[in-house]
Amino acid sequence: MLVSARLGVNKAQNAVGNMYRDGLGVPQDYRIAMKWYLKAAKQGNTSAQVNIGVLYQDGEGVPQDYAQAMEWFLKAAEQRNADAQNNIAFLYRSGYGVPRNDTLAIEWFRRAADQGDTSAQHSIGWLYEYGKGLPKDKTKAMEWYKKAADGGDADAEMQLDTLEKQSHRIQVDKKLSEVVDESF
């Protein structure tokens, strides 16, 4: 892989960056990871662009800089990278480096969710469940959690299960209440 990376293969360069970021077979070194990511990103590799954004977002190997993170995420998002779109949504939702903006967060979560990003689908479910930037709607929350769960998101599956149990309990309580009312 290192040979391919040195020959300029951007996927290999990104993979070598991942190895250094995670310390896989090499000492963990975020600065060296960044060098490899930059080589791949300059060739348009969206995964490398996202990885650079994450390093800036987390302050790993570089000073934490949300504006730089956003720039790199936007480069990848413009090329329809769902991870980048989800990360942009997170920045807007949390107000890190940008003014907090639920409308833009939802727009970016939807872009990622429409591409099957389970993290974004889970986030939309959460926004509906708690009425954060969207009207509180348990049914829509369940629909989004189901999409994420069907894609393998175990946390969304647990949220869906919890909401289904709550919904069932409410229905049972309502029926009991009707029976009690009829008997009086």
C-alpha positions as CSV (number, residue, x, y, z in Angstrom):
1,M,0.0,0.0,0.0
2,L,2.8,2.4,0.8
3,V,4.3,1.9,-2.6
4,S,1.0,2.7,-4.2
5,A,0.6,5.8,-2.0
6,R,4.1,7.0,-2.9
7,L,3.2,6.5,-6.6
8,G,0.3,8.9,-6.1
9,V,-2.7,6.5,-5.8
10,N,-5.1,8.7,-3.8
11,K,-7.0,5.8,-2.3
12,A,-3.8,4.3,-1.0
13,Q,-2.7,7.7,0.3
14,N,-5.9,8.0,2.2
15,A,-5.5,4.5,3.6
16,V,-1.9,5.2,4.7
17,G,-3.3,8.4,6.4
18,N,-5.8,6.1,8.2
19,M,-3.0,3.8,9.3
20,Y,-1.1,6.7,10.9
21,R,-4.3,8.3,12.4
22,D,-5.3,5.0,14.0
23,G,-1.8,3.6,14.7
24,L,-2.3,0.5,12.6
25,G,1.0,-1.1,12.0
26,V,2.8,2.2,12.5
27,P,3.1,4.6,15.4
28,Q,0.1,6.8,15.7
29,D,0.9,10.2,14.3
30,Y,-1.8,12.7,13.3
31,R,0.7,15.0,11.6
32,I,1.9,12.3,9.3
33,A,-1.7,11.2,8.7
34,M,-2.5,14.8,7.7
35,K,0.3,14.8,5.1
36,W,-1.1,11.7,3.5
37,Y,-4.7,13.0,3.6
38,L,-3.6,16.2,2.0
39,K,-2.0,14.4,-0.9
40,A,-5.2,12.4,-1.5
41,A,-7.5,15.3,-0.9
42,K,-5.6,17.4,-3.5
43,Q,-6.6,14.7,-6.0
44,G,-10.3,15.0,-5.1
45,N,-10.5,12.1,-2.7
46,T,-13.6,12.9,-0.6
47,S,-12.8,10.5,2.2
48,A,-9.5,12.2,2.7
49,Q,-11.2,15.6,2.6
50,V,-13.6,14.4,5.4
51,N,-10.6,13.0,7.3
52,I,-8.9,16.3,7.2
53,G,-12.0,18.0,8.4
54,V,-12.3,15.6,11.3
55,L,-8.7,16.2,12.3
56,Y,-9.4,20.0,12.4
57,Q,-12.7,19.4,14.2
58,D,-11.1,17.3,16.9
59,G,-7.8,19.2,17.0
60,E,-5.7,16.1,16.3
61,G,-2.3,16.9,14.9
62,V,-3.4,20.4,14.1
63,P,-5.0,23.2,16.2
64,Q,-8.7,22.7,16.6
65,D,-10.3,24.9,13.9
66,Y,-14.0,24.4,13.1
67,A,-13.8,26.9,10.2
68,Q,-11.1,24.7,8.6
69,A,-13.1,21.6,9.3
70,M,-16.2,23.2,7.7
71,E,-14.2,24.1,4.6
72,W,-13.0,20.5,4.1
73,F,-16.4,19.0,4.8
74,L,-17.9,21.4,2.2
75,K,-15.4,20.3,-0.4
76,A,-16.4,16.7,0.1
77,A,-20.1,17.5,0.5
78,E,-20.2,19.3,-2.9
79,Q,-19.2,15.9,-4.3
80,R,-22.1,14.2,-2.5
81,N,-20.1,12.6,0.3
82,A,-22.7,11.7,2.9
83,D,-20.2,11.6,5.8
84,A,-19.2,15.2,5.0
85,Q,-22.9,16.2,4.8
86,N,-23.6,14.6,8.2
87,N,-20.6,16.3,9.7
88,I,-21.8,19.7,8.4
89,A,-25.2,19.1,9.9
90,F,-23.5,18.3,13.3
91,L,-21.6,21.5,13.2
92,Y,-24.8,23.5,12.5
93,R,-26.8,21.6,15.1
94,S,-24.2,22.1,17.8
95,G,-23.1,25.6,16.7
96,Y,-19.4,24.6,16.6
97,G,-17.6,27.2,14.4
98,V,-20.8,28.4,12.9
99,P,-23.9,30.0,14.3
100,R,-26.3,27.3,15.5
101,N,-28.9,26.8,12.8
102,D,-31.4,24.0,13.1
103,T,-32.8,24.6,9.6
104,L,-29.4,24.2,7.9
105,A,-28.6,21.2,10.2
106,I,-31.8,19.5,9.1
107,E,-31.1,20.3,5.4
108,W,-27.7,18.7,5.6
109,F,-28.9,15.7,7.7
110,R,-31.5,15.1,5.0
111,R,-29.0,15.2,2.2
112,A,-26.9,12.5,4.0
113,A,-30.0,10.5,5.0
114,D,-31.3,10.5,1.4
115,Q,-28.0,8.7,0.5
116,G,-28.6,6.1,3.1
117,D,-26.4,7.5,5.9
118,T,-27.7,5.8,9.0
119,S,-26.2,8.3,11.4
120,A,-28.1,11.1,9.7
121,Q,-31.3,9.0,9.6
122,H,-30.9,8.4,13.3
123,S,-30.3,12.1,13.9
124,I,-33.5,13.0,12.1
125,G,-35.4,10.5,14.1
126,W,-34.0,12.1,17.3
127,L,-34.9,15.6,16.1
128,Y,-38.5,14.5,15.5
129,E,-38.7,12.5,18.8
130,Y,-37.6,15.5,20.9
131,G,-39.0,18.3,18.7
132,K,-35.6,19.9,18.1
133,G,-35.9,22.1,14.9
134,L,-38.8,19.9,13.7
135,P,-42.3,19.4,15.1
136,K,-42.3,16.8,17.8
137,D,-43.7,13.7,16.0
138,K,-43.1,10.2,17.5
139,T,-44.5,8.5,14.3
140,K,-42.0,10.3,12.1
141,A,-39.3,9.6,14.6
142,M,-40.1,5.9,14.5
143,E,-40.0,6.0,10.6
144,W,-36.5,7.5,10.6
145,Y,-35.2,5.3,13.4
146,K,-36.5,2.3,11.4
147,K,-34.6,3.4,8.3
148,A,-31.4,3.7,10.4
149,A,-32.0,0.4,12.1
150,D,-32.6,-1.3,8.8
151,G,-29.2,0.0,7.8
152,G,-27.6,-1.5,10.8
153,D,-27.6,1.3,13.4
154,A,-28.0,-0.6,16.7
155,D,-28.7,2.6,18.7
156,A,-31.6,3.5,16.3
157,E,-32.9,0.0,16.7
158,M,-33.0,0.5,20.5
159,Q,-34.7,3.9,20.2
160,L,-37.3,2.4,17.8
161,D,-38.0,-0.4,20.3
162,T,-38.4,2.1,23.1
163,L,-40.8,4.2,21.1
164,E,-42.8,1.2,20.0
165,K,-43.2,0.0,23.6
166,Q,-44.2,3.5,24.7
167,S,-46.7,3.7,21.8
168,H,-48.1,0.3,22.7
169,R,-48.4,1.3,26.4
170,I,-50.3,4.5,25.4
171,Q,-52.7,2.5,23.3
172,V,-53.3,0.0,26.1
173,D,-53.8,2.8,28.6
174,K,-56.3,4.5,26.2
175,K,-58.3,1.3,25.8
176,L,-58.4,0.7,29.5
177,S,-59.5,4.3,30.0
178,E,-62.3,3.8,27.5
179,V,-63.4,0.6,29.2
180,V,-63.5,2.3,32.6
181,D,-65.4,5.2,31.2
182,E,-68.0,2.9,29.7
183,S,-68.5,1.1,32.9
184,F,-69.5,4.2,34.8
